């Protein structure tokens, strides 16, 4: 299992990618949003 810092780095990277100008295509934005949300849930559940 990956450690928290690795997951947080991945989450931050996805957030930056989602906000970049290159992510204008709506389908790609939606996919990253779902993935980002899932990572957030994993982080919350592991630290409750």
Z-matrix of the N, CA and C atoms (Angstrom, degrees):
N
C 1 1.460
C 2 1.531 1 109.23
N 3 1.299 2 115.78 1 141.82
C 4 1.461 3 119.88 2 179.95
C 5 1.522 4 110.50 3 -76.14
N 6 1.322 5 115.80 4 152.84
C 7 1.452 6 118.82 5 179.80
C 8 1.533 7 110.20 6 -85.68
N 9 1.312 8 114.79 7 168.16
C 10 1.465 9 121.19 8 -173.91
C 11 1.521 10 112.63 9 -59.89
N 12 1.317 11 118.22 10 -41.30
C 13 1.461 12 120.41 11 -177.39
C 14 1.526 13 111.44 12 -64.34
N 15 1.313 14 117.27 13 -37.06
C 16 1.466 15 120.50 14 178.35
C 17 1.531 16 110.60 15 -65.75
N 18 1.330 17 116.17 16 -42.82
C 19 1.459 18 120.47 17 179.14
C 20 1.525 19 110.23 18 -66.20
N 21 1.327 20 117.30 19 -41.41
C 22 1.468 21 120.29 20 178.46
C 23 1.526 22 111.89 21 -64.03
N 24 1.333 23 117.11 22 -39.17
C 25 1.462 24 120.59 23 176.49
C 26 1.523 25 110.91 24 -61.15
N 27 1.316 26 115.78 25 -43.60
C 28 1.459 27 120.66 26 179.19
C 29 1.527 28 110.47 27 -63.81
N 30 1.325 29 116.26 28 -41.86
C 31 1.463 30 122.29 29 179.06
C 32 1.529 31 110.62 30 -61.88
N 33 1.334 32 116.66 31 -45.64
C 34 1.466 33 120.96 32 179.28
C 35 1.518 34 111.09 33 -64.19
N 36 1.315 35 117.05 34 -40.76
C 37 1.460 36 121.52 35 178.76
C 38 1.525 37 110.29 36 -62.08
N 39 1.324 38 116.86 37 -44.30
C 40 1.463 39 120.42 38 178.59
C 41 1.523 40 111.34 39 -63.25
N 42 1.319 41 116.77 40 -39.05
C 43 1.459 42 120.46 41 178.59
C 44 1.521 43 110.60 42 -61.61
N 45 1.314 44 116.76 43 -44.56
C 46 1.468 45 120.85 44 178.15
C 47 1.524 46 110.93 45 -63.71
N 48 1.317 47 117.48 46 -43.01
C 49 1.466 48 121.06 47 179.17
C 50 1.522 49 110.97 48 -62.27
N 51 1.324 50 115.77 49 -41.87
C 52 1.456 51 120.67 50 -178.22
C 53 1.527 52 111.37 51 -63.35
N 54 1.323 53 116.80 52 -33.93
C 55 1.457 54 121.17 53 -177.55
C 56 1.532 55 113.09 54 -87.68
N 57 1.336 56 117.96 55 -7.03
C 58 1.465 57 120.53 56 -176.98
C 59 1.529 58 110.67 57 -73.68
N 60 1.309 59 115.19 58 160.04
C 61 1.464 60 121.98 59 -179.68
C 62 1.526 61 112.51 60 -64.44
N 63 1.328 62 117.22 61 -27.00
C 64 1.459 63 120.85 62 -176.76
C 65 1.527 64 113.00 63 -73.73
N 66 1.309 65 117.29 64 -12.31
C 67 1.461 66 121.42 65 -177.03
C 68 1.525 67 111.63 66 -97.91
N 69 1.295 68 116.85 67 40.60
C 70 1.464 69 121.11 68 -178.18
C 71 1.528 70 113.21 69 -76.12
N 72 1.325 71 117.89 70 -25.72
C 73 1.461 72 120.99 71 -177.86
C 74 1.532 73 109.24 72 -65.33
N 75 1.304 74 117.00 73 124.88
C 76 1.471 75 122.06 74 -172.05
C 77 1.526 76 113.49 75 -61.99
N 78 1.331 77 118.54 76 -38.83
C 79 1.464 78 121.14 77 179.68
C 80 1.522 79 111.98 78 -64.03
N 81 1.337 80 116.21 79 -40.80
C 82 1.463 81 120.50 80 178.84
C 83 1.526 82 109.61 81 -67.17
N 84 1.328 83 116.84 82 -42.65
C 85 1.467 84 120.79 83 178.19
C 86 1.515 85 111.09 84 -59.26
N 87 1.319 86 116.56 85 -43.33
C 88 1.459 87 121.05 86 -178.91
C 89 1.530 88 110.58 87 -64.39
N 90 1.333 89 116.72 88 -42.95
C 91 1.463 90 120.93 89 179.30
C 92 1.532 91 110.91 90 -60.27
N 93 1.338 92 116.64 91 -47.13
C 94 1.459 93 119.91 92 179.44
C 95 1.522 94 111.64 93 -64.72
N 96 1.325 95 117.29 94 -35.53
C 97 1.460 96 120.64 95 178.55
C 98 1.525 97 110.52 96 -62.61
N 99 1.335 98 117.21 97 -44.24
C 100 1.468 99 120.54 98 178.51
C 101 1.522 100 111.06 99 -63.57
N 102 1.335 101 116.62 100 -42.33
C 103 1.457 102 120.91 101 -179.28
C 104 1.529 103 110.49 102 -65.62
N 105 1.321 104 116.05 103 -42.40
C 106 1.462 105 121.43 104 179.03
C 107 1.533 106 110.14 105 -62.62
N 108 1.305 107 116.81 106 -42.64
C 109 1.466 108 121.48 107 179.12
C 110 1.525 109 110.64 108 -63.44
N 111 1.326 110 117.12 109 -42.34
C 112 1.469 111 120.72 110 179.16
C 113 1.524 112 110.79 111 -62.94
N 114 1.330 113 117.80 112 -42.22
C 115 1.470 114 120.21 113 177.42
C 116 1.523 115 110.79 114 -62.32
N 117 1.316 116 117.23 115 -39.22
C 118 1.462 117 121.23 116 177.85
C 119 1.525 118 111.26 117 -61.07
N 120 1.328 119 116.36 118 -42.60
C 121 1.465 120 119.85 119 178.86
C 122 1.518 121 111.37 120 -63.37
N 123 1.323 122 116.95 121 -41.23
C 124 1.469 123 120.64 122 179.36
C 125 1.527 124 109.67 123 -61.54
N 126 1.324 125 116.70 124 -45.39
C 127 1.469 126 120.32 125 179.91
C 128 1.530 127 110.99 126 -62.37
N 129 1.321 128 117.22 127 -42.29
C 130 1.471 129 120.32 128 179.69
C 131 1.513 130 111.56 129 -63.95
N 132 1.325 131 117.38 130 -45.98
C 133 1.472 132 121.18 131 -176.13
C 134 1.522 133 111.25 132 -65.95
N 135 1.322 134 118.11 133 -36.57
C 136 1.451 135 120.51 134 -177.18
C 137 1.521 136 112.13 135 -72.64
N 138 1.319 137 117.92 136 -20.21
C 139 1.469 138 120.32 137 -173.92
C 140 1.522 139 113.14 138 -118.84
N 141 1.333 140 116.24 139 24.64
C 142 1.467 141 119.72 140 177.22
C 143 1.516 142 109.94 141 -92.12
